[in-house]
Every structure is written in structure tokens, then in C-alpha cells.
Amino acid sequence: MMQRLAWFALAGALWIAPAMAQTSFTPRDESPQDFPAGLGRDETFYACTACHGFKLVAQQGMTRAQWDDSINLMIRRHNMPPLDDKDRDVVLNYLEAAYPPRAPTGRGVWQNPFAK
């Protein structure tokens, strides 16, 4: 009986382990120095990488209003802690300068990838 109970406990632990691994933080292979220099780079990097890699941010090219909308979406849908007005301005200034809108690539009108 004890052997069967131990076997079920081991099987349960192995079954739960992948789900637990998905919720734990994994350090990223990125650092602020990997991205364009500018005022607010470090603050922006650490605000964004609390939830996802910064390469995701660096792939975007948006206007200040679009970056602002993305931050609002992250707060509303993904539980990003709201930034105070000063920090938000620092982050938006960096994003606007480092990752401005790009010319259309033939795929049509820009769509926020986080809005889906």
C-alpha cells in the first residue's frame, strides 16, 4: 500500500512540474546594453522585461500614442503595475526615440500586436 502511494505521489509531482516551471521567472539572455542608448533605456528595459523579453519591444515601431496605448493594454489585460506619471514619461520618451514608426511593409495598416 505504501509503495503504491509513493508511486502516485511521484507520478503527480512529475505531472505538475511542467506547469509549475511555466509560472516561474526565467532570466533572459538580454541586457539594456544590447539596445539603443538613450535616456530611460534601463528604466524601460526593466519595466518591460518583468513580463517578456525586450526583443519583443525592439521589434515594434510605434508612435508615442501607440506606445501609450500598448502600456495601457499591458496594465489592463496583463496586470502590469501602473507606472507613475514621471516613470511613464521616461519610458514613453525612450520608446518614441528608440523605436519610432516604420514604413509599412506591404502588409497593410499597422496593428498593435498586443491588442489581439
Secondary structure, DSSP 8 states (H G I E B T S, - for coil): -HHHHHHHHHHHHHHHHHHHHHHS----S--GGGS---TTHHHHHHHHTTTS-HHHHHT----HHHHHHHHHHHHHHH------HHHHHHHHHHHHHHS------SS-S---TT--
